[in-house]
Amino acid sequence: MNMTMSIEVLPISSKAIHRTDESRLVWDKSLSPVSPWVRLCRDFLSCHRRPINVACHAITTPIAILGLIECANEASPTLVPIAITVYSASLLFFVPRINWLATTCVLLAITWLSWMVSGGWGIGLTLFLAGYLGQEVSHLIAGESTMQRKYIRERDWIVRLAEHTFFLLPLIIMTCGRRRQCPLRLLVSRKAVLSTNLVSISQRNDLQAIREWVSREHPSLSQSTHWWQHDLAADVGEAFARLSHDRSIQAMIRRFHGTGYHVRPVLGMNELYVTGPAKTTSSDTVFYMPHVDGPWSVFPGARLYRCMLAASPNTEVTTHFPMSAVDYKEPEGYRLETGDATAFDFNRELHYITRQPDPGRTEPRVNLKLHFIAYPKNLGWYGAMLDRLTTQYDIRARELFLATINPNGAWAKIKARWVLAWTMIFEFAARFVGWTNIAYLCALAVASLSLNDWRPFVVGSSFVHYLIYAGTIREQTPVAFGEFKRNAMLFKGIAMAILFGLYLAAGSHSITSLAVVMAGFALATYSTNVLGISRTYFSAELGFEPRQHIDRFPYNVIPHPMIVGAMVGISGMLLNPAFCETYWLLAVAHLFAYVAILLQEKLSQSGDFHQPCSR
């Protein structure tokens, strides 16, 4: 899952740089547009465009450097500080100041970690090889060429390789600071409900042919009706097949994922569907309850989409997506008319329909359920696995659904209630926790239990919400606010529970420490109540609600009272000697994270973001 924030800074003078991309690489007049740094940045960015690739490099490169330092420590302990000092000082002449500062901080952190590890030659070589090979794997996953391949056949490849190696760490830090490549984008809950409209004559003719065929079939209006795509023959089958391969729908999904992704139809799940009315105890009731269609949400980096394509006019039924809206009870809604298409994640997106009967309407609502899968181009097996698992589940679920669509017997009614019960359980999990979050937390728990060490769980879960904040605040594409708020609140709750648990378990509580802790978190809690939960989680900054000036206490007295209160409360914990002696690093890391978020908010006020409310 997904502390340091990197910031893109525009050039001081237009004369210093003449291209927009370069302006994000060079921020002061001392660096020429034709300097080795700028040239390397261009080459590096051309091979590291995807956040997943950059994220992997942000892990594997420090691991490789840690391995080298371990080996150097074994050779000569005095060599490491001298080498790092010389390297850091030499970088100062080539890279922007903020990049130099970040690189130096990272090097110091890696050096400190090497002193803590002290693993010797074996651990050092293992770490170096793991880091180096990990970089190759990251390029394979992202489907991007390595930078070495661009120059390995040139005459001066040795010089280029030395240059590449020398600047590798600052290049990665530079790339992490760019919005489109930033690894924090992997934690952003981007809105994955996609819409388009089919307007061409051929598309409309195909929809018309399907609607007329359904009318000739005279489906029952007392329940929903379903036909698999492979059951449709002749002209209607050909029309459905053309729409199931529609390029405009695939292009819409491909634009969402960007370069490096392959999008293709999943024909085994496609069906023709006629909406039925809500019932009290029937599988048809599921459509009117918030639900997720499939269970395979734990496939990071790949999505299987269900695309609802309307083949008829619609004055009655609206499809709602509550996790995209600010208020779960006031969801984002789509009433699909002929040619309207809305795609959403089959395994992740909560949705349901509502119906307002139209007495004058006699024609049923006809929809095509089309399916498409998006996965990294180099990971065809990964996409095929998600395709196969989801298709098999959909077929089995459809069999159970049809068996309980009109339950007459006792056993059929029991199965219908079973379907409805699991639908509610899945809704609760998706609304308040998220299956991906559950899988992540379980992985941390397993790691901690396997190592008989609680630190992997504590470190892995205590800082996720800060990263979510940082990534979401700087995101410029639509955000699924409900999902973002769920993730942020979940991990903040876990982080605070861990802090308070460790503080209480430490014992030796002085009156001063308890008073400061209670005062700080009381201020933060009261400030949240004054501002409101949605605004606390950046609804104004993200454009979901209008900006609002708060002139009530404590906002009219204390700037950023939520952050100030939390920092005061954590500082109060450090006044407890027993807690401070054991957990000082954890508390200080929280304080630095709050400072980083505060700085980002301040910087966003002068940037392209919405001006935030004072926290």
Secondary structure as UniProt FT lines:
FT   TURN            14..16
FT   HELIX           20..23
FT   TURN            24..25
FT   TURN            29..30
FT   TURN            33..34
FT   HELIX           36..47
FT   HELIX           51..75
FT   TURN            77..78
FT   HELIX           79..91
FT   TURN            92..94
FT   HELIX           97..117
FT   HELIX           120..142
FT   HELIX           148..151
FT   TURN            152..153
FT   TURN            155..156
FT   HELIX           157..176
FT   TURN            179..181
FT   HELIX           183..187
FT   STRAND          194..197
FT   HELIX           201..217
FT   STRAND          225..228
FT   HELIX           229..231
FT   HELIX           234..244
FT   HELIX           247..257
FT   TURN            259..260
FT   STRAND          261..265
FT   HELIX           267..269
FT   STRAND          271..274
FT   HELIX           283..288
FT   TURN            300..301
FT   STRAND          303..310
FT   STRAND          317..321
FT   HELIX           322..324
FT   TURN            328..329
FT   STRAND          332..334
FT   TURN            338..339
FT   STRAND          340..345
FT   TURN            346..348
FT   STRAND          351..355
FT   TURN            359..360
FT   STRAND          366..376
FT   TURN            377..378
FT   HELIX           380..403
FT   HELIX           410..432
FT   HELIX           435..451
FT   HELIX           455..462
FT   HELIX           464..473
FT   HELIX           481..506
FT   HELIX           511..531
FT   HELIX           533..536
FT   TURN            537..543
FT   TURN            553..557
FT   HELIX           561..574
FT   HELIX           577..605
FT   TURN            606..608
//
